[in-house]
Structures are given as structure tokens and as C-alpha cells.
């Protein structure tokens, strides 16, 4: 079936590191290529010319370029907005896009802490330079390295390479070192190493395609951060190939879609409420707004790594628990609760 087909994105990354630029140079729209890589556009809907051009760029056959899908899986982090809206792809390339000072490094630290309990080891690949928060992150990882060569050596030492997470500063993407590193992993017969890209400088947010094709995009929202709602992960702009290709369980996909739809409308009503006032809005919109407030508050979460600063005990929430709670919020079962009663909590029920 066409729906089970997908691009061999790892092959494209290896053979065409600057894929977006290269695609544009041969007449392909970068957005189309990116959407094909993330699954937003299915291979079955793609023009034959586009696929042939991509195969020529990668110097491969169409059979090599197009593979059977359905093998992707997520790594559960215990962080509600990530697991629901931007699930981490095991063995994939997952990107964080954020302004500086909105909490992306704290989220990385919490992921590291939570995954350690599941037997994962994390290696931090970052240049030998100072950024606020990097030193705090270093305290949670298993190893810190400053070159792709040293990162390869550290991964080589790990017995269970499928449970290695590589956290990589964006500068190694820009230089091309990351893609050379992943090509070397493949040459050695290693499994695909789960990679999380981050940008401590905060400049990636100003670019349309800061990392090239990603399996997961986790976008941080400065509006949420300014209102003290953390983790400040944008629930609508964040996405994953796992979501786009309906790889997740049906309830997960349904809650993802319904929550995003509600939150889009909530943000619109919030603007109207602030400009027109409550009296000018119909009761139906006000009810949606109140549900949106509850959902937005629920998606906040206290972190174990921040307990010293927040004085709030950290909480880890499974995907199943998040789905159960959000279904009840959307259906109105928690209408008796105020948003403040859901903010910085773990699960509700």
C-alpha cells in the first residue's frame, strides 16, 4: 500500500548533507522536500519527477530511496507535551528550536534524567564554549565531548548502542560533522543512534529549516515562557513523523488532533478576549476558552531537575496517563477544576 511507503531519510541525509539547498538548486521546493522527509506529504502523493530528482541527488535508485514504513517507534520521556505532540523517534534525528532562556536545556536535562532510569546513556556533543545553562546540563549526561571523533569513541564504548542518546549542538549540523558521524556509525554496523539537536544560541528559531529534515520538531513558545508556563513547548507547532504517519496508537493520534484543534481555537479566542472583553464573546467561545485554559495549565509539569529552584516535587507522567487526563479535559469532565489546580501537577487521575 502507498501509505506504508516512506523516504529513506537517513540515506538522503548521508549522501546529501545540505539537502534543502541542494534540492532548491535543482528546482525542487525546499518545503516539499522537508514535508516528504517528515511524512507530512506521503510518498504516494509525491510527483514522480520529485522522487526521481531526489534519487539522482542521492545517487541511488528509486528502490533504495523508497522504503516500507511502519518500523518507527517512540522513546517515552515522561514529559507530557513532548510525548503527546512531539514524541522522540528512537534512532531518529529530533530537533529543539527555541530562543535562549526559554528552558530547552532544562528539558534536555529532564529527558536525560528520566531516560537514565530506563537504561539509556546520554552523550553531549558541544563545542568548547560557554552558553548559559550548558554547565548545568553537563551535570546530568554520562559523557561530554567536543568533537565528532570523541563522540564516536564514546558511542563505541557503550554496550547497548540502541540505548544511547546523542545530544548535539547545532554547530555540528552546520559544519556537516554530524552527518559524517552518522555515516561512520552506519559503516561500522551500529544501529541508528537517537539524536537530539539543540541550539543554545537561540538563532535557529529565525531560520525556516535550521537543521534540515527532522523526524521530530520540538518548538518552544516564548509566549508560554513569558507567562511562566513550563515546559514552554508549543503544542501546535511541534510535531513528529510518528504523528504525521499515524504510527502511534489510535487514541494517541486522536487526542493529539483534538487537543491541537482546541488549542488553536483557544489562542484565537484569547486574543479576542484580551481586545474585546468577556462581555463581547458568545458563551460557546468562552466555554472553549476555559477548556483551553485547563489544557494549557495541565501541559505544564514540575521537573525533577528543577526541584531545588521551584520547590515543587517533580513528576513523571506516562503517555497513557496523559491521554486519559486530556480526554477528560476535552470532554468537560474536569470543568469543576480551576486552571491553577492543574498547573505544575503530574497526572490528575
N, C-alpha and C positions, 0 to 999 in steps of 0.2 A: 504493500500500500504506500501511496505517496506520502502520507502523513508520518510514516515511520522513517522517512529519509531525512538526513541532515548533512551539512557540510563537514568535511574533515578539517575542523578549525585548527587543530594542533598542527596538521601538515601545512596549512596556509601560513600559520604564524612562523613556522620554522623556515619555510622557503621564501616567504615574502614578509620580512620583519616590519617594513613600513607599508603595510597593506593598504591603508587608506590613501596615502599619497600615490602609491603605485597604481591603484585602481583608478584614481582620478586621471592619472596621466594617460591611461588607455581608454578613456571615455566612459568609465562607469561612475555612477553616483556613489560617493562615499557612504551616504546614509543607507542606500540599498545594500551595499556590501556588509555594512555593520549589522543591519537588520537580518540579513541572511545568516550571518555568523551567530547571532544571538537567538535565532529562531522566531523573531517577530514576523519575518516573511518565510513561509515554508518553501522548501526546495521545489515542491510540486507546483508552486505558483511563480517560480522564477523563470525569466526568459532564458531560452536555450543559449542565446548569444552571451548573456551574462555568465552562465556557468562555463561555457567554452572559454571565454576570456579569462576567468579566474583559473581554470585549469592550465591555460597557456602561461599565465603569470607564475604559477607554482611549478611549471614544467612537469606536469603529471597528467595522467589520463582522467577521463570523467569517472571511471570506476574507482580510481583512487580518491578523487575529490568528494564523491558522494558515498556516504556510508549509512548503514542501518542504524537508526536511533534506538532509544529505549534503554540504554545502558547507564545513563547518568544517575547519580544518587546525591543526596544532600548530606552535609555534616550538620547535625543539630547542635546549636550553640547554647541553647537555654535563654537566649535573648529574644524577647517577643517580636519586635518589629523586624529583626533580621530574619528569623526563621519563618515568619509569615510572608513578608514582602520581598526579601532578597536572600533566599536561602543559599548558603555557601555550597558550591558544587565541589564534590570530592574529586581531586585530581585536576580541577579546573583553574582558570585564572579569574580571580574575583577582585574587583576594584573598589576602593573607597574614594569618593570625591567629596571634598569638604574644604571650607575656609579654615584657616588656622583658628585655634581656640574654640572650636565647637564640639570637641570631645571625641574625635576619631581615634586618638591614641589611647584614651581610656577604654573605648570599646574594644580595641585590639588587645589591651591588657586583660579585659574580662573574658574575651574569647580564649585567650591563651590559658588563663586560669581554669576555665570550665573544661576545655578540651584536655588539659593535663589529667583530669580525673577519668577521662575516657582512654588514657594511654597514649595520647598524642604528644609529640615533641615539636617545639617551635624554634625555628632558626630565624634570626633577624638579620637581614642584609641591608645595611645602611652605610652611606659614606661616612668618613671620619670627620664629621662636622656637627655642630651643635644646633639643635632645634628644641624649643621649649617642649617638654613632655617626653622627649626621646629617652632621657636618662631614667624616667620613671618606668617606661615600657621595658627597658633593658633588665629591670629587676624581676620580670616575670618570665622572660624567654629562657630557653635552655642553652642557647649559644648566640653570640653576636659576632658577625663578621663584616668586613669592609670591602670584600672583593668577591667576584663570582667564583674565582678559583678556590677561595676559602669556603664559600658556600657549598661548592661541590664536595670538598673534602669532608665537611661536617655531615652532609647528607650521606656520604659513603660510609660513615661510621655508624649510622643508625641501622639497627637490625630490621625493624619493621618500617620500611620506607613508605608504605601506604598510609602510615600514621605520622607522617612528617608534614608540618605546615611551614611554608616559607613566607615570611613577611618581608616585602621588598619595597624599598624607597623608589619612587618614580624615576629618579635619575638613571637607574639601571635599565629602565624601559627605554628612555630617550636615547641612551648610548647604544642600545642593542644588546647589551651584555646578558640581559635576562633571557632573550630568545636563544642566544648561543648556549647559555647554561642549560636550558630545557632540551635543546638539541643534543647536548652532551649526555644528559640523563638518558635520553632515548637510545643513543648509541651504545650505552652501557647496559641497556636492557632493563633500566629502572622503570617502575610504574610512574604514571603521571603524578608529579608532586603537587599537592594542593598549594596554591599560591594566592596570597592576599597582597594586592598592591595598595600603597598609601602615599600620600603627598603631604609631608609636614610643612611645606612652604605655603600651601593653600592656593597655589596658582592653577592647579588642574581644573578648578571649577570654572575658570574663564575660557576654557577650550572646549570645542564641540566634541572632540574624540581624544581625550587626554592620554589614554592607554592603548588605543587600538581596540580591536574586538575583544569583548569580555564575555565570560559565562554569567557573571553576576555583577550588577552595578548597585552599589550601596551609596545613595546620595544623602548627604547631611543637609539639614534645613536650618539656616541661620535664624529664621523666624521662630522655630521651636526653641532654639538655644536662647534667643533673646527673652523668651517668656519663661525660661527656667525649666523646660520640659526635656528631660534626658532619658535615654539616648536620643539625640536630636536627628533621628533618621527620617527622611522624607518618605512617607508611606506610599505616595503616588508615583514619584519619580524613580524610586528604587524598584529594581526588577531582577529577574533571573531567567536563564534559559529553561530552568526547571519549571517555572511558571508558564512561560510562553509556549512550551511544548507539551503542556498538560502532563508532565511526568509525575507530578505529585498526586496524592490521593484525592478523590473527588471532593471530599469535604474541605480539604485544604484549598483546592482551587476555587471552590465556591465561596468560601469565606474571604479569600484574597480578593476576588472580583467584587463581592458585595461590600466589603469594607472600603475598598478604593472608591467605589461609586459613591458611597455615603460620605466619605471624607472630601471628595471633590465638591460635592454639593455643600457640605458644611463650611468649607473655606469660602465659597461664594456667598453664602448667607452671612457669614461672619463679617465680610466686607460691607454688605448691605446693612447689617445691624449697627455697625460702627458709624456708618454715614447717615442712615435714616432714623435709627432708633427702633426699639422693640415695637412701639405702637403702630408703625407703618407696615409691619410684616404680617402675613397671614399665619394663623395658628399652625397650619401644616408645616410651614417652613421653620417656625420656632421649635416644633417638636423634633424635626430633623436636626436642628442646631443643637438641641440638648443631648440628643443621642450622640452626635458628633463630639461634643464636649466630653462625654463619658468615655467614648472610644479613644480619643486623643489622650486623655488622662491615663487610661488603662495601659496604653502603649508605652508609657514611661516605666522605668524599672530601677530599683535600687541595685547597685553593683557591689559585689564582694570587695573588689579592689578599691572602692571609694568609701568604704565604711568609716575609715579614720577621719574623713573630711565631712561626710554627710551625717554621721551619727545615726544612720539608718541601716539596719541589718540587710545584707544583700539577699537577693532571691534569684533562683534559677527556675525557669518555667518551661515545661516541655511543650512541644508543638501541640500535642493532643489537648493539654490544659488550656493553652492559648485559644485554640479553635473552639473549645467548649464555652469559654468565657465570652469570646467575641460573638458567637452565635446568640448568646443570651442578651448581650448588649444591643445587638442589632434588632432583635425581636422585641425589645422593650421589657424583658424580664427584670432588668436592673434599673428601671426608671425610678425606683424609690431611693436609689443611691445618688448622692451628690458627686460631681466630678472629683472633689477633694478627697472623697472616701476611696477613690480608685487610683489616685495619683501616687506614684512611687510605692506600689504594692507588687506582690508577686501574683499568684493566681487568686481569683475571687472565690471559686468554689472547689 
